[in-house]
Amino acid sequence: MAVAAGAIKRDAAPAGDGTTLLGEAEFRFLRDFVYEHCGIALGEHKRQLVQGRLARRLRALGLPNYAAYCALLRSDPNGELGELASAISTNVTAFFREPHHYELLENELLPQWLVHKRRDGDRLRIWSAGCSSGEEPYALAMVLAEALEKHGATGVDARILATDLSPQALETARNGVYPLDKLDGISEERRRWLLRGAGEYEGYACVHPRLRELVTVQPLNLLHDWPMRGPFDAIFCRNVVIYFDQPTKQRLFSRYAALLPAGGHLFLGHSESLHGINDDFELIGRTVYRKRA
């Protein structure tokens, strides 16, 4: 989409944050770009939010205005995509957020799965789609590691795939190092899965090597091709689709259904639902769905 010269001139007026204003033409381009590449729908009411969030990105890149940023996106769409998506979305996560999901996994699902996996020699796979900075997959890994020990199933091929689009979030997830004040959701008993830092890492904790063995962190755009073929026993896609419109949600959940066997589970965020979107699943608990046979 071409940017009108008049729009660039109007952008010359400084904004309150010291950058230029986001012009109409640039906002339209960004709105269409984000929808096409990330599935995120931006209404006109999001214009000020986009301007504020991307102002920091302009400063980091040393760009003079939003027209220059749009030109960068045109020249290399994939190179900046993760940074853009991270800037305009809200990455709120925590260890053991929405604890009822982990309780269901620990008390019901994993014991059932491991009986069959150990008997039949099958593998166990869980996908944390939209893993953000890694708190979710590492919390899942704690529950999984404990279940493998408890049920004598340490020989089961069990793995957790953690994916996200944000480069910064993925870097934190790969490092597995978190400030101590981020550990509030972890019980004292489970603190054994964390190693306290010393020296330059004072005030931080690192996840146990055993958790790293269970978790694979990879970049992935949910709207693009998926290299994995499944099947997954469970997919966690929590607080991700709140940014998507109805058609995008329908496509995404259909793709999830294709990677889950009958009886496989899909976990959504507290404000998300499949009602009126997909009939492949049945609701079995708070934001927990099971794929129909």
C-alpha positions, 0 to 999 in steps of 0.5 A, a space after each residue: 500500500 503506497 503512503 500518500 505524500 500529504 500524510 507524511 507531511 502531516 506527520 511532521 508535527 511532534 507528538 507528546 512523546 517526542 516522536 512524530 504523529 501516526 498519520 492516517 495512511 500509516 495507521 491503515 498500512 499498519 492495521 492491514 499489515 498486522 492483520 495479514 501477518 499476525 491475525 490481530 484486528 486493530 480498530 480505529 480506537 487502537 490508533 493511539 495505543 499503536 502510536 504509543 507502543 511503536 514510538 519506542 520501536 522507532 527510537 530503538 531503530 533510529 527512525 524519524 517517523 512512522 512512514 519510515 517504519 512502514 517502509 521498513 516493513 515493506 522492504 523486510 516484512 518478516 525481519 520486523 514482524 516479531 518485534 511489531 507483534 510484541 509491541 502492539 500486544 500485551 504479554 501478561 503471563 505468570 507461573 501457574 496462571 489459571 491454576 485449575 488448568 494445571 490441577 486438571 492436568 496433574 490430577 486427572 489427565 496425566 495419570 490417565 495418559 501415562 498409563 496408556 503411554 507406558 503400556 503402549 510405548 507412545 509419546 506424550 506431547 503438549 504444545 504451549 502456543 503463545 508461550 510468551 516469556 516461558 512461564 507457562 511451559 516451565 510450569 507445565 514442565 514442573 507438573 509433567 516431571 512430577 507426574 513422570 516420577 510419581 507414576 514411574 513413567 520416566 521412560 516415556 518420551 514426553 516433551 513440551 513444545 513452546 512457541 511464540 512470535 516475539 523475539 524478546 519473549 523467546 529469548 527469555 523463555 530460552 534463558 529460563 531466568 526470572 526475577 524472584 518476584 515473578 515466582 509468586 505462583 510457584 508453591 514452596 514445594 515446587 521451588 525445588 525446580 528453581 536454582 537461586 542465582 548468585 553474584 550478578 544473578 542475585 535476585 534471580 532464579 534459573 529453571 532446573 536443567 530437568 525442565 529444560 530437557 522437557 521444553 523446546 522453545 521455537 519461533 512460530 507465527 500461528 498464521 503461517 505454516 506449521 512444521 510440526 504434524 502432531 499429534 498433541 495430547 493437549 494444546 494450551 492457547 491461552 489469552 492469544 485469540 483475544 486479538 483475533 477476529 472470528 474468521 481467524 479464530 475459526 481457521 486457527 481452531 480448525 488447525 488445532 483440531 487437526 493436530 489433536 486426536 479424539 479425546 485430545 484437550 484444548 485449554 483457552 484463557 479465562 475470557 475465551 470461548 469456542 462457542 459459535 466458533 468451532 464444533 470439533 470440541 466439547 466443553 468439559 470444564 472452565 475453558 477446557 475443551 475435549 476433541 469429539 470422537 
